[in-house]
């Protein structure tokens, strides 16, 4: 299984500001690969780029605050630093006007709101109806590296905590599945938290490809959330993630789980100054919408989310959303969880 296990300290020293070096070296000791990030969008079998959330819904992103222990993120409203920013990225419609729908304002500890997502009269055709009938939990597999696992989140559950919190607040019945080490809190909003996941520290695209057949067979997911590619930067060595390698993994997943919904993330930003890394990351993320659209038009149940754009919507994302140059803090994980939820809420029961 391909993992990033060497040269992390050397790469961090070369690319991180001195003030941030200590935190970066802590990340390296956990083999926390190179940077990972993501935002929101999808493709539909009917052509064009459909939105990830169907219907004219209004979602409350805050009320009780995050169970991860951090302050709620400000999505589209007043930023904690006193500035303003919009987070969540653009949701792409099937032929209609695009609208990020992330409005409202909040102050520290408040309840930012998410305005109505552009509606198509239901979930896009490409998303199918993956979840079992009401009364049976929809089985969601969070799939990826240490960000999926939740490294540096105060709860240990990363974005999965916010995703679960939002689902139960809307009376959706979900659980998480996976074969990695369980992580996360015992309870969220008075409900037992499912700690299962398929997040592996240091794993690459090829590493996920090695394990995904057995994991899907064992866990039978209804929805798969894929955020992968960060560790293919090999902590600054020569290997880079390619659109072709991601496409091959996507094809393997959709073949293994043809009735499941696969949501692919454009990964979150990498906080380094290396121009080659930034160029490769931009190329990798830019290829995802067309790759997803092509498969959706072929009848696959697939969508994408733009996590990268959601983070970059805040010009201070590198300091406000990160624990180090790679891993989000509680606020960053909170944003990710909200974006994942927005993408799949239309198909949950």
C-alpha positions in Angstrom: 0.0 0.0 0.0 1.6 3.3 -1.1 2.0 5.8 1.8 4.0 8.9 2.3 6.4 7.8 5.0 9.6 9.7 4.3 11.0 13.2 3.8 8.1 15.0 5.5 10.4 16.9 7.9 12.7 17.9 5.1 9.9 19.1 2.9 8.2 21.0 5.7 11.4 22.8 6.6 11.9 23.9 2.9 8.3 25.2 2.5 6.9 26.4 5.8 7.4 29.8 7.3 9.7 29.6 10.3 6.9 30.6 12.7 4.8 27.6 11.6 7.7 25.1 11.4 7.1 23.5 14.8 3.5 22.7 14.0 4.5 21.4 10.7 7.1 19.0 12.2 4.5 17.7 14.5 2.4 16.9 11.4 5.4 15.2 9.9 5.9 12.9 12.9 2.4 11.6 12.2 3.3 11.2 8.5 0.7 13.7 7.6 1.6 13.9 4.0 1.4 17.0 1.8 -1.6 19.3 1.7 -5.3 18.3 1.3 -8.4 20.5 0.7 -12.0 20.6 -1.0 -15.4 22.6 -2.1 -18.8 21.8 -3.9 -20.3 20.8 -7.3 -21.7 17.8 -9.3 -22.6 16.4 -12.7 -25.8 15.1 -14.1 -26.7 12.3 -16.5 -28.8 14.8 -18.3 -25.9 16.9 -19.4 -24.3 19.9 -17.9 -23.1 20.3 -14.3 -25.9 19.7 -11.8 -25.8 20.9 -8.2 -25.0 18.6 -5.3 -28.1 19.4 -3.4 -31.5 19.1 -5.0 -34.7 21.0 -4.1 -35.2 24.5 -2.7 -33.8 23.8 0.7 -32.6 26.1 3.5 -30.1 24.6 5.8 -29.1 25.9 9.2 -25.4 25.7 9.6 -24.9 26.5 13.2 -27.5 26.8 16.0 -25.8 24.6 18.6 -22.3 25.1 17.4 -19.8 22.5 16.5 -19.4 19.4 18.7 -15.7 19.3 17.7 -15.0 21.9 20.3 -14.0 24.7 18.0 -16.0 27.8 17.2 -18.5 27.6 14.4 -17.2 28.7 11.0 -18.8 31.8 9.4 -20.1 30.7 6.1 -20.8 33.6 3.9 -21.3 36.1 6.7 -19.2 38.0 9.2 -15.8 36.4 9.7 -14.4 36.0 13.2 -11.5 38.3 12.3 -13.9 41.1 11.6 -13.7 40.8 7.8 -16.3 39.2 5.6 -16.1 36.2 3.4 -18.2 33.6 1.6 -17.4 30.0 2.0 -18.9 26.9 0.4 -17.9 27.4 -3.2 -20.2 27.6 -6.2 -22.8 25.0 -6.7 -23.2 24.3 -10.3 -26.7 23.9 -11.8 -27.9 21.8 -14.7 -28.4 24.5 -17.2 -29.6 27.1 -14.7 -28.0 30.1 -13.1 -25.5 29.3 -10.4 -26.0 30.4 -6.9 -23.8 29.6 -4.0 -26.7 30.2 -1.6 -24.4 30.8 1.3 -25.9 34.0 2.8 -26.6 35.3 6.2 -24.3 36.7 8.8 -23.0 35.6 12.2 -20.9 36.9 15.0 -18.6 34.9 17.2 -20.6 31.9 18.6 -23.6 32.8 16.5 -25.5 30.8 14.0 -24.5 31.4 10.4 -27.1 30.5 7.9 -27.0 28.9 4.5 -29.5 30.3 2.1 -31.6 28.1 -0.3 -29.6 26.1 -2.7 -30.6 26.4 -6.3 -33.2 23.8 -7.0 -33.8 21.3 -9.8 -36.9 19.7 -8.4 -35.1 17.0 -6.6 -31.7 15.3 -6.6 -29.8 15.4 -9.9 -30.2 12.2 -11.9 -26.6 11.4 -11.6 -27.0 11.0 -7.9 -29.6 8.3 -8.1 -31.4 7.1 -4.9 -28.6 5.4 -3.1 -30.0 5.2 0.5 -32.2 2.4 1.8 -35.8 3.0 2.8 -36.5 5.3 5.8 -35.8 3.4 9.1 -32.5 1.9 7.8 -29.3 4.0 8.2 -27.7 5.2 5.0 -24.2 3.8 5.1 -21.6 6.5 4.3 -17.9 5.7 3.7 -15.6 8.6 4.3 -12.6 7.6 2.1 -9.2 9.2 2.0 -6.1 10.1 4.1 -5.5 11.8 7.4 -7.9 14.6 6.8 -10.7 12.0 6.4 -9.5 10.4 9.6 -9.7 13.8 11.4 -6.1 14.6 12.4 -5.8 17.7 14.5 -9.6 18.0 15.1 -10.3 18.4 18.8 -12.9 15.6 18.7 -10.8 13.3 16.6 -13.7 13.0 14.1 -12.8 15.8 11.7 -15.5 16.8 9.2 -17.5 13.6 10.1 -18.7 15.3 13.3 -20.3 18.2 11.5 -21.8 16.0 8.8 -23.4 13.7 11.4 -24.6 16.6 13.4 -26.4 18.2 10.5 -27.9 14.9 9.4 -29.5 14.1 12.7 -30.7 17.7 13.1 -32.6 17.2 9.9 -33.9 13.8 11.1 -31.8 11.9 8.6 -30.7 8.4 9.5 -27.0 7.9 8.6 -24.0 5.9 9.8 -20.4 5.8 8.8 -18.6 2.7 7.7 -15.0 1.7 7.0 -12.2 -0.5 8.0 -9.7 2.1 9.4 -9.1 2.7 13.1 -12.3 4.2 14.6 -12.0 7.9 15.6 -14.2 10.6 16.9 -16.3 11.4 20.0 -18.6 9.0 21.7 -21.7 11.2 21.4 -22.8 14.1 19.1 -25.9 16.1 20.0 -27.0 13.4 22.4 -26.7 10.6 19.8 -24.0 7.9 19.7 -21.5 8.9 17.0 -20.4 6.2 14.5 -16.6 6.3 14.6 -16.0 4.1 11.6 -14.2 5.6 8.6 -11.8 4.7 5.8 -9.3 7.4 6.5 -5.6 6.3 6.5 -2.7 8.5 7.4 -0.3 9.0 4.5 -2.3 7.0 2.0 -2.0 7.8 -1.7 -4.3 7.3 -4.7 -2.7 3.9 -5.4 -3.0 3.0 -1.7 -6.7 3.6 -1.8 -6.9 1.6 -5.0 -5.2 -1.3 -3.2 -7.8 -1.5 -0.4 -11.0 -0.3 -1.9 -12.2 -3.6 -3.4 -12.1 -5.4 0.0 -13.4 -2.4 1.9 -16.5 -1.9 -0.3 -17.2 -5.6 -0.3 -17.0 -5.7 3.5 -18.8 -2.4 4.3 -21.4 -2.1 1.5 -21.6 1.7 1.5 -24.5 3.6 0.0 -22.5 6.8 -0.3 -18.8 7.2 -0.7 -17.1 10.6 0.1 -13.6 10.7 -1.6 -11.0 13.3 -0.7 -7.7 12.0 -2.0 -4.5 13.2 -3.7 -2.7 15.1 -1.1 -0.3 12.4 -0.1 0.7 11.8 -3.7 2.8 14.9 -3.5 5.1 12.6 -1.4 6.0 15.5 0.9 7.8 17.3 -1.9 9.4 14.4 -3.8 8.9 13.8 -7.5 5.6 11.9 -7.5 2.5 13.9 -8.2 -1.2 13.1 -8.3 -2.6 12.9 -11.8 -6.1 13.2 -13.2 -5.6 9.9 -14.9 -4.7 8.1 -11.6 -7.8 9.6 -9.9 -10.0 8.6 -12.9 -8.8 5.0 -12.7 -9.6 5.0 -8.9 -13.1 6.5 -9.6 -13.8 3.8 -12.2 -12.7 1.1 -9.8 -15.0 2.5 -7.1 -18.0 2.8 -9.4 -17.5 -0.7 -10.6 -17.3 -2.1 -7.1 -20.3 -0.1 -5.9 -22.5 0.6 -9.0 -25.6 1.5 -6.9 -23.8 3.8 -4.5 -23.3 7.5 -4.9 -19.7 8.6 -5.2 -18.9 12.2 -4.3 -15.4 13.3 -5.4 -13.8 16.3 -3.8 -11.6 18.9 -5.4 -9.0 18.7 -2.6 -8.4 21.6 -0.2 -5.4 24.0 -0.6 -1.8 23.3 0.1 -0.1 26.0 2.2 3.3 26.0 0.6 5.1 28.4 -1.7 6.4 25.7 -4.1 5.1 26.8 -7.5 5.3 23.3 -9.0 3.1 21.9 -6.3 0.6 24.7 -6.7 0.5 24.2 -10.5 0.0 20.5 -10.2 -2.7 20.8 -7.6 -4.6 23.3 -9.7 -4.4 21.0 -12.8 -5.5 18.0 -10.7 -8.5 19.8 -9.2 -9.5 21.5 -12.5 -9.8 18.1 -14.2 -12.3 16.7 -11.7 -15.6 18.4 -13.0 -15.2 17.1 -16.6 -14.1 13.7 -15.4 -17.2 13.4 -13.1 -19.5 14.8 -15.9 -18.3 12.3 -18.4 -19.1 9.4 -16.0 -22.4 10.9 -14.9 -23.5 11.1 -18.6 -22.5 7.4 -18.9 -25.0 6.6 -16.2 -22.7 6.5 -13.1 -24.0 7.8 -9.8 -21.3 10.4 -9.2 -21.0 14.0 -8.1 -18.2 16.4 -7.1 -17.6 19.0 -4.5 -15.2 22.0 -4.7 -13.6 22.0 -1.2 -10.7 24.0 -2.6 -12.8 26.9 -3.6 -14.8 26.9 -0.4 -11.6 27.4 1.6 -10.1 30.0 -0.8 -13.3 32.1 -0.6 -11.9 33.4 2.7 -8.6 35.2 1.9 -7.4 34.3 5.4 -8.1 30.6 5.0 -4.5 29.6 5.6 -4.5 31.1 9.1 -8.2 30.7 10.0 -8.9 27.2 8.7 -5.7 25.2 9.3 -3.8 23.5 12.1 -0.7 23.2 9.9 -0.1 23.6 6.2 -2.1 20.4 5.5 -4.7 19.7 8.1 -7.7 21.8 8.9 -8.5 23.0 12.4 -12.0 22.6 13.9 -13.3 25.6 11.8 -11.9 24.1 8.6 -13.3 20.7 9.3 -16.6 22.3 10.1 -16.7 23.9 6.7 -15.8 20.6 5.0 -18.6 18.7 6.9 -21.1 21.4 5.9 -20.1 21.1 2.2 -20.3 17.3 2.3 -23.8 17.5 3.9 -25.0 20.0 1.4 -23.9 17.7 -1.4 -25.7 14.6 -0.1 -28.6 15.9 1.9 -31.0 15.7 -1.1 -30.6 11.9 -1.2 -30.8 11.2 2.5 -34.0 9.8 4.1 
